Amino acid sequence: MVHVRKILVDQGESFSCGKPTCGPGCDCDRYLEIWNLVFTQFNRQPDRSLIPLPKKNIDTGAGLERIAAVMQKVPSNFETDLLKPIIDFTQELTEIKYGTDKKKDISFRIIADHVRALSFAFSEGILPSNEGRGYVCARILRRAYRHGKLLGIEKPFLYRASDCSCGFDARYLP
């Protein structure tokens, strides 16, 4: 059994759905969860009974990207200075404007998220392979490449997009 406590930020009426019932738990973006505390105390058995854990624990998490979105007053993680440079770069490559087609926006977001993840993985020495962490890295790389293809990108581009996640201006790379 788990008890969860959350910290929410009210981003204001401009993020609201406008319904009179709008409040924490609403599907709109007004109340953004930026931190949670999870208190794990029991192991639930198949018969639904609870057995106390020998070592209870607390898991706490705050999303860097969510905190950045709140601090920068933007509607999502993808509009922060952490991920927007990758999206901007991908817009330039494709000549497709982000924010005009929900289906294509998903590809922009997947590319940005995956390029950032790959940058971290590579910096830790994790390289694509057929097993373990390397396999996960290979899957992430293939998925980002696939979404580039869905946006019409035919040439290698992920290496250039990764420079955007590090603060470089990839427009000047070959």
ChimeraX attribute file (.defattr): number of C-alpha atoms within 10 A of each C-alpha:
attribute: neighborCount
match mode: 1-to-1
recipient: residues
	/A:1	16
	/A:2	13
	/A:3	10
	/A:4	13
	/A:5	12
	/A:6	15
	/A:7	12
	/A:8	15
	/A:9	17
	/A:10	15
	/A:11	17
	/A:12	10
	/A:13	12
	/A:14	10
	/A:15	15
	/A:16	17
	/A:17	15
	/A:18	11
	/A:19	9
	/A:20	6
	/A:21	8
	/A:22	15
	/A:23	14
	/A:24	15
	/A:25	12
	/A:26	14
	/A:27	11
	/A:28	15
	/A:29	20
	/A:30	23
	/A:31	21
	/A:32	23
	/A:33	18
	/A:34	19
	/A:35	17
	/A:36	16
	/A:37	16
	/A:38	15
	/A:39	16
	/A:40	17
	/A:41	18
	/A:42	17
	/A:43	15
	/A:44	14
	/A:45	10
	/A:46	7
	/A:47	6
	/A:48	9
	/A:49	10
	/A:50	13
	/A:51	12
	/A:52	12
	/A:53	13
	/A:54	9
	/A:55	8
	/A:56	10
	/A:57	12
	/A:58	13
	/A:59	10
	/A:60	13
	/A:61	12
	/A:62	14
	/A:63	13
	/A:64	12
	/A:65	18
	/A:66	21
	/A:67	18
	/A:68	18
	/A:69	22
	/A:70	18
	/A:71	10
	/A:72	14
	/A:73	12
	/A:74	16
	/A:75	17
	/A:76	15
	/A:77	21
	/A:78	21
	/A:79	19
	/A:80	20
	/A:81	16
	/A:82	20
	/A:83	20
	/A:84	18
	/A:85	24
	/A:86	30
	/A:87	25
	/A:88	18
	/A:89	22
	/A:90	27
	/A:91	15
	/A:92	12
	/A:93	18
	/A:94	14
	/A:95	11
	/A:96	17
	/A:97	15
	/A:98	17
	/A:99	11
	/A:100	9
	/A:101	10
	/A:102	10
	/A:103	9
	/A:104	18
	/A:105	17
	/A:106	14
	/A:107	23
	/A:108	28
	/A:109	22
	/A:110	21
	/A:111	27
	/A:112	27
	/A:113	20
	/A:114	21
	/A:115	26
	/A:116	20
	/A:117	17
	/A:118	23
	/A:119	17
	/A:120	15
	/A:121	17
	/A:122	13
	/A:123	10
	/A:124	9
	/A:125	9
	/A:126	18
	/A:127	16
	/A:128	20
	/A:129	13
	/A:130	12
	/A:131	10
	/A:132	10
	/A:133	14
	/A:134	17
	/A:135	15
	/A:136	18
	/A:137	22
	/A:138	18
	/A:139	16
	/A:140	20
	/A:141	18
	/A:142	14
	/A:143	16
	/A:144	23
	/A:145	23
	/A:146	16
	/A:147	18
	/A:148	24
	/A:149	15
	/A:150	13
	/A:151	19
	/A:152	13
	/A:153	15
	/A:154	12
	/A:155	10
	/A:156	11
	/A:157	15
	/A:158	20
	/A:159	13
	/A:160	20
	/A:161	26
	/A:162	24
	/A:163	20
	/A:164	25
	/A:165	24
	/A:166	15
	/A:167	12
	/A:168	14
	/A:169	15
	/A:170	19
	/A:171	13
	/A:172	7
	/A:173	9
	/A:174	5
